[in-house]
Amino acid sequence: MGRLSDRAAFEQYAAQAEQRWETLWSGDRWVISVGISECSIAKGALETYRHLELLLSDGHIPGVLRRVGCAGWCFAEPFVEIKLPGQPPIVYGWMTTDRVPDLLDALRRGELRPEWALGVRAGESWQGIPALREHPFLRSQRRLLLEQAGIIDPESIDDYIATGGYRAFLKALFEMTPEEVVNEVKTSNLRGRGGAGFPTGIKWESGRRTPAWPKYVVVNSHEGEPNVFKDRRLLETNPHLVLEGLLIGCYALETQHGYNYIGGEHVLALRRFQKAVEQAYELGLLGDNILGSGFSCHVRVRTGGGAYICGEGSALMYAIMGQRGQPRTKPPRSVEEGLWKRPTVLNNTETFASIPAIIRNGGSWYAALGTKESTGTKLVTMQGPVRYLGVAEIELGMPMRQLIFEVFGGLRDGYRFKGVQTGGVSAGPLREEELDVPVDFDALTPRGAMLGSGGFVVFDDTVCAVDFARYLVAFSRYESCGKCTPCRLGTPALVEILDRIRHGFGRPEDLDVIQYASKHIIDLSLCGLGQVAPMPLLGMLERFREEFIEHITERRCRAGVCPMTAVAPIALEERQF
């Protein structure tokens, strides 16, 4: 792989990559692809891959074994896609090592084993196996960011280029001015996908207008929130998509300084993005004078140490600079004074991954997706006793009821829906009668709920509202940096009250104290962590107040979860904070 000198050289290289891609899928060999990501590795995907490698090594099957990323259907991991000559590719789920030999033997006999098949990836149904797009999990999705998920090798820049990768960057670089790029993003009305939902185009425009140099563009890939895993899946599955969005952002800001801050616990995502950066440098898509355009860009990867607070914008920037990751007061905003006191544009991983499609197809095209104020698609994750655990990509505006009971398949047999926790640990829940609300940035807020980064947790009637609220607030207490007093003292106080209630020693006035203390924590905390830390508790208290009262007046937990004791808890763990 040599460094490409100009756009014509790239087009020639892309044509060769496309030819290799076409040859792979139209040849006379079996093409076997195994999804390798953190979720599938936990289910035995590496063992499946190695077992297939061993079975193919004897030469009885003329096949090529490929590694692909997560396709979103984590409920069916490990998955294996097999394309036989003259047949469409078929995706098989739950392919553990004990099933692989049986599947290969059946395929050699001409049997497709439809009971293990998720569907036919390309085209219509095939010999009784339905099209993959008709699977209930996929039927209502609109896949833009996940279009190539589970298809391309995330560690191959050739696969990415062969499927249209880096064309949006070249369009911006050679056919658009930086101002036109920003205007296209503004037209799309893309809102930040990290939680706050601030318009991306306005942020980029503010960064351009700030008269100071150099400027910096930063990807926030920290993702430390529990039960949220969409950003790391993007980096594991299609790291070049995020890198292309970052390149376009750097061009729009006319800067050569790009960073990606990745949580150190996301080992595979970190490794694959670093490899994508190395490949882009080797090919000439990063570095000085990219493709002879005169534009230079250098991307650096920084690794987080595991602290949740470092996902907050100002704390993240301190961490990149090698300082202690603590939030700071605002103003100034980061677009005015960020890294090394220079203008810095910070966006979430998913936000940058959305940029190439906007540049390729136009801002108006993107704005037509979703709702008027919440345009485009959104990656969402769902945890709890639902049928289809995984990562889905939906158009914003889909009703919450459809998201839970259609896309994620509803609850598994034996479970009864009680509520859905929204916004990760940053908002309140919804009860079943509220599920017709659209999933977007604005409709959820008046109900005390929140889209946030797109993480939802469904819970059933075996979950105690008091205990769940305690878990959510305890997370914020544990992750508090301790810089500001309301958060440092307020969150442990809330946890201590909830512990007393859980043990049967709550007092009726505790509910008023929770409301009073929560208001001051929200109003007076320095950063977003403290400002939303009490929100899940307030939401649980509003919707499941009767459970709190039962714990206090009857010393009874209807879910049978809370440890009603004869002696009040000392709560030493809380007091040490």
C-alpha positions in Angstrom: 0.0 0.0 0.0 1.6 3.2 -1.1 0.8 6.8 -0.4 -1.6 8.2 -3.0 -0.6 11.5 -4.6 -3.8 12.9 -5.9 -7.5 12.3 -6.5 -7.0 10.4 -9.7 -4.7 8.0 -7.9 -7.4 7.5 -5.2 -10.0 6.8 -7.9 -7.8 4.2 -9.5 -7.1 2.6 -6.1 -10.9 2.6 -5.3 -11.7 1.0 -8.7 -9.2 -1.8 -7.9 -10.7 -2.3 -4.4 -14.2 -2.5 -5.9 -13.0 -5.1 -8.4 -11.5 -7.2 -5.6 -14.8 -6.8 -3.6 -16.8 -8.0 -6.6 -14.5 -10.9 -7.3 -14.8 -12.0 -3.6 -18.6 -12.3 -3.8 -18.9 -13.6 -7.3 -16.2 -16.2 -7.2 -16.4 -20.0 -7.0 -15.3 -20.2 -3.3 -17.3 -20.3 -0.2 -17.2 -16.9 1.6 -17.6 -17.4 5.4 -17.8 -14.3 7.6 -17.8 -14.3 11.4 -18.8 -11.3 13.5 -16.0 -10.4 15.9 -16.8 -7.7 18.5 -16.8 -7.4 22.2 -20.4 -8.7 22.4 -19.7 -11.7 20.2 -16.4 -12.5 21.9 -18.3 -12.8 25.2 -20.5 -15.4 23.5 -17.7 -17.4 22.0 -17.1 -15.9 18.6 -13.3 -16.2 18.7 -13.7 -19.9 19.4 -16.1 -20.2 16.5 -13.7 -18.3 14.2 -10.7 -20.5 15.2 -12.8 -23.7 14.8 -13.8 -22.6 11.2 -10.2 -21.8 10.5 -9.3 -25.3 11.5 -12.1 -26.9 9.5 -11.1 -25.0 6.4 -7.4 -25.7 6.7 -7.8 -29.3 5.5 -8.8 -28.1 2.1 -12.1 -30.0 1.8 -14.0 -26.7 1.6 -12.7 -24.2 -1.0 -13.5 -21.2 1.2 -12.2 -17.9 2.4 -12.7 -17.0 6.1 -13.4 -13.3 6.9 -13.7 -11.3 10.0 -16.5 -8.7 10.2 -17.9 -6.5 13.0 -21.0 -6.4 15.1 -24.2 -6.3 13.0 -26.4 -5.1 15.9 -28.2 -8.4 16.5 -26.3 -9.2 19.8 -29.1 -11.6 20.8 -28.0 -14.0 18.0 -24.2 -14.0 18.7 -22.0 -15.6 17.5 -23.3 -15.1 14.0 -21.8 -16.6 10.8 -22.6 -15.5 7.3 -22.0 -18.1 4.5 -22.2 -17.5 0.8 -22.0 -20.5 -1.5 -21.2 -20.1 -5.2 -24.3 -19.1 -7.1 -26.3 -18.5 -3.9 -27.1 -15.4 -1.8 -25.3 -15.0 1.5 -27.2 -16.5 4.5 -26.8 -15.3 8.0 -26.9 -17.9 10.8 -27.2 -17.1 14.4 -26.1 -18.8 17.6 -23.2 -20.5 15.8 -21.2 -21.9 18.7 -18.4 -24.4 18.1 -20.6 -27.4 18.6 -23.0 -26.3 15.8 -20.4 -25.2 13.2 -19.4 -28.8 11.9 -23.1 -29.7 11.6 -23.8 -26.6 9.6 -20.9 -27.1 7.2 -21.8 -30.8 6.7 -25.4 -29.9 6.0 -24.4 -27.2 3.5 -22.1 -29.7 1.7 -25.1 -32.0 1.4 -27.2 -29.1 0.0 -29.2 -28.6 3.2 -29.5 -25.0 4.3 -30.6 -25.5 8.0 -33.3 -22.8 8.0 -33.9 -23.3 11.7 -30.6 -21.6 12.5 -30.9 -18.9 9.8 -31.7 -15.3 10.6 -32.2 -14.5 7.0 -30.9 -14.0 3.5 -28.8 -10.8 3.4 -29.1 -9.9 -0.2 -32.3 -10.0 -2.2 -35.5 -11.9 -1.4 -36.2 -15.1 0.4 -34.2 -18.2 -0.7 -35.5 -21.8 -0.4 -37.7 -21.1 2.5 -35.4 -18.7 4.3 -36.8 -15.2 4.5 -35.0 -12.1 3.6 -32.9 -10.7 6.5 -34.5 -7.3 6.2 -37.9 -8.9 7.1 -36.6 -10.1 10.5 -38.7 -8.3 13.2 -35.6 -6.7 14.6 -34.6 -5.1 11.3 -38.0 -4.5 9.6 -38.6 -1.1 11.0 -35.0 0.1 11.2 -33.4 2.7 8.9 -29.7 1.8 8.6 -27.3 4.5 7.6 -24.5 4.2 10.1 -25.0 0.4 10.3 -25.4 -0.1 6.6 -22.1 -2.0 6.3 -22.2 -3.5 9.8 -21.5 -7.2 9.7 -20.5 -7.0 6.0 -17.1 -5.3 5.8 -14.0 -6.2 7.7 -13.5 -3.3 10.2 -9.7 -3.7 9.9 -9.6 -3.3 6.1 -9.5 0.1 4.5 -10.0 -1.6 1.2 -13.4 -3.0 2.2 -14.4 0.5 3.4 -13.3 2.1 0.1 -14.9 -0.6 -2.0 -18.3 0.1 -0.4 -18.1 3.9 -1.0 -15.9 4.9 1.9 -14.0 8.3 1.9 -16.0 9.5 -1.2 -17.8 12.1 1.0 -14.4 13.4 2.3 -13.1 13.7 -1.3 -16.3 15.5 -2.3 -15.8 18.0 0.6 -12.1 18.4 -0.1 -12.2 18.9 -3.9 -15.8 20.2 -4.6 -16.8 22.2 -1.5 -15.4 25.1 0.5 -15.2 24.7 4.3 -18.1 27.2 4.6 -20.2 25.0 2.3 -19.5 22.0 4.4 -20.7 23.8 7.5 -23.8 25.1 5.7 -24.7 21.5 4.6 -24.4 20.3 8.2 -26.6 23.2 9.3 -29.2 22.4 6.7 -29.3 18.8 7.9 -30.2 20.0 11.4 -28.1 17.2 12.8 -28.1 17.4 16.6 -25.4 16.0 18.8 -25.8 12.4 19.5 -24.0 12.4 22.8 -27.0 13.4 24.9 -27.5 17.2 24.8 -28.8 17.4 21.3 -27.1 20.7 20.4 -27.2 21.5 16.7 -23.9 20.3 15.2 -23.8 22.9 12.3 -24.2 25.8 14.7 -21.3 24.4 16.9 -19.1 24.1 13.9 -20.0 27.6 12.7 -19.1 29.0 16.1 -15.8 27.2 16.0 -15.0 28.7 12.6 -15.9 32.2 13.7 -13.7 32.2 16.8 -10.6 34.2 15.7 -7.9 32.1 17.3 -5.4 29.5 16.1 -4.7 26.6 16.1 -8.2 25.0 16.4 -8.9 21.4 17.4 -11.6 18.9 16.5 -12.3 16.1 19.1 -14.3 12.9 19.0 -15.8 11.9 22.3 -15.7 8.1 22.3 -15.5 7.8 26.1 -18.9 6.2 26.6 -18.7 5.4 30.2 -22.4 5.2 30.9 -23.8 1.8 32.1 -26.0 -0.1 29.6 -24.9 2.1 26.7 -22.7 0.5 24.1 -23.5 2.1 20.7 -20.3 4.2 20.2 -17.9 1.3 20.9 -19.8 -0.9 18.5 -19.4 1.8 15.8 -15.7 1.9 16.4 -15.5 -1.9 16.4 -17.6 -2.3 13.3 -16.8 0.6 11.0 -13.9 2.8 12.4 -13.2 4.4 9.1 -16.7 5.9 9.0 -15.9 7.8 12.2 -12.5 8.7 10.9 -14.0 10.0 7.7 -16.4 12.2 9.7 -13.5 13.5 11.7 -11.6 14.4 8.6 -14.6 16.3 7.2 -14.9 18.1 10.5 -11.2 19.1 10.5 -11.6 20.4 6.9 -14.7 22.4 7.8 -12.8 24.0 10.7 -9.7 24.4 8.5 -7.5 22.8 11.1 -5.0 19.9 10.9 -5.5 18.8 14.5 -7.9 16.0 15.3 -8.3 13.8 18.4 -10.3 10.8 19.4 -10.7 10.2 23.1 -11.6 6.6 23.6 -12.4 4.9 26.9 -9.5 2.6 27.9 -11.9 -0.2 28.8 -13.0 -0.4 25.1 -10.0 -2.4 24.1 -11.2 -3.7 20.7 -12.7 -0.3 19.7 -9.4 1.4 20.6 -7.3 -1.1 18.7 -9.5 -1.0 15.5 -9.6 2.8 15.4 -5.9 3.1 15.9 -5.4 0.6 13.0 -7.8 2.7 10.8 -5.7 5.8 11.5 -2.5 3.9 10.6 -4.0 2.7 7.3 -5.3 6.2 6.4 -1.7 7.5 7.0 -0.2 4.8 4.8 -2.7 5.5 2.0 -2.3 9.3 2.1 -5.7 10.1 3.6 -4.0 11.5 6.7 -0.8 13.5 6.9 0.5 16.5 5.0 -0.9 17.7 1.7 -3.6 15.0 1.5 -4.0 13.9 -2.1 -2.2 17.0 -3.3 -5.1 19.2 -2.1 -2.9 21.4 0.2 -5.0 20.3 3.2 -3.2 18.6 6.0 -4.7 16.6 8.9 -3.2 14.7 11.7 -5.3 12.5 14.0 -4.2 11.4 17.5 -5.8 8.8 19.7 -6.0 9.4 23.5 -7.0 6.7 25.9 -9.3 7.3 29.0 -8.5 5.9 32.4 -12.0 4.7 33.2 -13.4 7.7 35.0 -17.0 8.4 33.9 -16.7 12.1 34.5 -14.1 12.3 31.7 -16.9 11.9 29.3 -18.0 15.5 30.2 -16.6 17.9 27.6 -14.3 20.1 29.7 -13.1 17.2 31.9 -12.3 15.3 28.7 -10.2 18.1 27.4 -8.2 18.3 30.6 -7.6 14.6 30.3 -6.3 15.0 26.8 -3.9 17.6 28.0 -2.6 15.3 30.6 -4.3 17.0 33.6 -6.8 15.7 36.1 -10.2 15.2 34.4 -12.5 17.6 36.2 -15.2 19.8 34.8 -14.8 23.5 34.7 -17.3 26.4 34.9 -18.7 27.8 31.6 -18.3 30.2 29.9 -16.0 30.2 28.1 -17.4 27.4 25.9 -15.0 24.9 24.3 -15.6 26.5 20.8 -14.1 29.6 22.3 -11.5 28.2 24.6 -10.9 24.4 24.8 -7.7 22.4 24.3 -4.7 24.5 25.3 -7.1 27.5 25.5 -7.8 27.3 21.8 -11.1 26.9 19.9 -12.2 23.2 20.1 -15.2 21.5 18.5 -16.2 18.4 20.5 -18.8 16.0 19.2 -19.8 12.4 19.9 -18.7 9.4 17.9 -22.1 8.9 16.4 -22.3 12.5 15.4 -19.1 12.3 13.4 -20.3 9.0 11.9 -23.4 10.8 10.5 -21.4 13.4 8.6 -20.3 11.4 5.6 -23.9 10.5 4.6 -24.9 14.2 4.9 -22.0 15.4 2.7 -22.6 12.6 0.2 -26.4 13.0 -0.1 -27.0 16.6 1.0 -28.3 18.2 4.1 -31.9 18.5 2.8 -31.9 14.7 2.2 -30.9 14.1 5.8 -33.4 16.7 7.2 -36.2 14.8 5.5 -35.5 11.8 7.8 -36.9 11.7 11.3 -38.9 14.7 12.6 -38.7 18.4 11.9 -36.7 19.2 15.0 -35.0 15.8 15.5 -33.7 14.8 12.0 -32.0 11.7 10.8 -31.4 8.4 12.5 -30.3 7.4 16.0 -28.5 4.4 17.3 -30.3 3.0 20.4 -29.6 0.2 22.8 -32.0 -1.8 24.8 -31.3 -3.8 28.0 -33.5 -5.9 30.1 -35.7 -8.9 29.5 -36.5 -8.1 25.9 -36.2 -10.6 23.1 -33.8 -8.9 20.8 -30.9 -7.4 22.8 -28.6 -5.3 20.6 -28.0 -2.0 18.8 -30.7 -0.7 16.5 -30.8 2.3 14.2 -34.1 4.0 13.8 -35.5 7.2 12.4 -36.1 9.7 15.2 -39.8 10.0 15.9 -40.6 6.3 16.2 -43.0 5.7 19.1 -41.4 4.2 22.2 -44.0 1.4 22.1 -42.9 0.4 18.6 -39.3 0.5 19.6 -39.8 -1.8 22.6 -42.4 -4.2 21.3 -41.5 -4.4 17.6 -37.8 -3.6 17.1 -36.6 -5.2 20.3 -39.3 -7.8 20.2 -41.1 -7.0 23.5 -40.6 -8.9 26.7 -39.5 -12.6 26.8 -42.0 -15.2 28.0 -42.7 -15.0 31.7 -42.0 -11.3 32.1 -44.5 -8.5 32.5 -43.6 -4.9 31.5 -43.4 -2.4 34.3 -41.4 0.5 32.9 -38.5 1.7 30.7 -35.6 3.7 32.1 -34.6 6.4 29.6 -31.4 8.5 29.2 -29.1 6.0 30.8 -28.6 7.2 34.3 -29.6 10.8 33.5 -33.4 10.8 33.4 -36.6 9.2 34.6 -38.6 6.2 33.5 -41.8 5.8 31.5 -44.8 3.6 32.4 -46.7 1.6 29.9 -49.4 4.2 29.4 -46.8 6.7 28.3 -45.2 4.6 25.6 -46.9 6.3 22.6 -44.4 9.2 23.0 -42.1 9.7 20.1 -38.4 8.8 20.6 -36.7 12.1 19.9 -34.9 14.9 21.6 -37.9 17.1 22.5 -41.0 14.9 23.1 -39.5 12.9 26.0 -38.3 15.9 28.0 -41.7 17.2 29.3 -42.3 13.8 30.8 -39.1 13.9 32.8 -37.6 11.4 30.4 -34.7 11.9 28.0 -33.3 10.4 24.8 -29.8 11.1 25.9 -27.2 8.9 24.2 -29.9 6.4 23.2 -29.6 3.9 26.1 -32.8 2.3 27.4 -33.4 -0.3 30.1 -36.7 -2.2 30.2 -37.7 -3.5 33.6 -40.4 -5.9 34.7 -42.4 -6.3 38.0 -39.6 -8.3 39.6 -37.6 -5.0 39.8 -38.2 -2.7 42.8 -38.5 1.0 42.0 -36.7 2.0 45.2 -33.8 -0.5 44.6 -33.5 0.5 41.0 -33.4 4.2 41.9 -30.8 3.5 44.5 -28.6 1.8 41.8 -28.9 4.7 39.4 -28.1 7.4 42.0 -25.3 5.3 43.5 -23.6 5.2 40.1 -23.6 9.0 40.0 -22.4 9.2 43.6 -19.5 6.8 42.8 -18.5 8.6 39.6 -18.7 12.1 41.1 -15.3 13.9 40.8 -16.0 15.7 44.1 -15.2 19.1 42.9 -18.5 20.8 43.7 -20.2 20.5 47.1 -23.8 19.9 45.9 -22.9 16.8 44.0 -20.1 15.6 46.4 -22.4 15.7 49.5 -25.8 15.5 47.9 -25.6 12.3 46.0 -24.3 10.3 49.0 -27.1 11.8 51.1 -29.7 10.6 48.6 -28.2 7.1 48.6 -28.2 7.0 52.4 -31.9 7.9 52.4 -32.7 5.2 49.9 -30.7 2.7 51.9 -32.7 3.4 55.0 -35.9 3.1 53.0 -34.7 -0.2 51.5 -34.0 -1.6 54.9 -37.4 -0.6 56.3 -36.3 2.4 58.3 -37.6 5.1 56.1 -39.6 8.1 57.4 -42.6 9.8 55.6 -40.6 13.0 55.6 -37.8 11.3 53.6 -39.8 11.8 50.4 -39.9 15.6 51.0 -36.2 15.6 51.8 -35.5 13.8 48.5 -37.4 16.4 46.6 -35.8 19.3 48.4 -32.2 18.0 48.2 -32.6 17.0 44.5 -33.7 20.5 43.5 -30.6 22.0 45.1 -28.3 19.4 43.6 -29.8 20.0 40.1 -29.6 23.8 40.4 -26.2 24.2 42.0 -24.0 21.4 40.6 -21.1 22.5 38.3 -21.5 20.0 35.5 -24.0 17.7 33.8 -23.4 14.8 36.1 -24.6 16.5 39.2 -27.3 18.4 37.3 -29.0 15.1 36.2 -27.9 12.7 39.1 -31.3 13.0 41.0 -33.4 12.8 37.8 -33.8 9.0 37.8 -34.8 9.1 41.5 -37.3 11.9 41.0 -38.8 10.0 38.0 -39.1 6.8 39.9 -40.7 8.6 42.9 -43.2 10.3 40.6 -44.3 7.2 38.8 -43.9 4.5 41.5 -44.6 6.6 44.6 -46.8 3.9 46.1 -43.8 1.6 46.3 -41.8 4.1 48.2 -44.7 4.6 50.6 -45.1 0.8 51.1 -41.4 0.5 52.0 -41.9 3.3 54.6 -45.3 2.6 56.1 -45.6 -1.2 55.7 -41.9 -2.2 55.6 -42.8 -4.2 52.5 -41.1 -4.6 49.1 -43.6 -5.9 46.6 -40.8 -7.2 44.4 -39.1 -9.0 47.3 -35.8 -7.4 46.5 -35.0 -5.0 49.4 -33.3 -6.4 52.5 -35.8 -5.4 55.2 -33.7 -5.8 58.4 -34.2 -5.6 62.1 -31.4 -3.1 62.5 -30.9 0.1 60.6 -27.9 0.2 58.2 -24.9 2.0 59.5 -24.1 3.2 55.9 -20.4 3.5 56.5 -19.7 3.2 52.8 -21.8 6.3 52.1 -20.4 8.3 55.0 -16.8 7.9 53.8 -17.7 10.0 50.7 
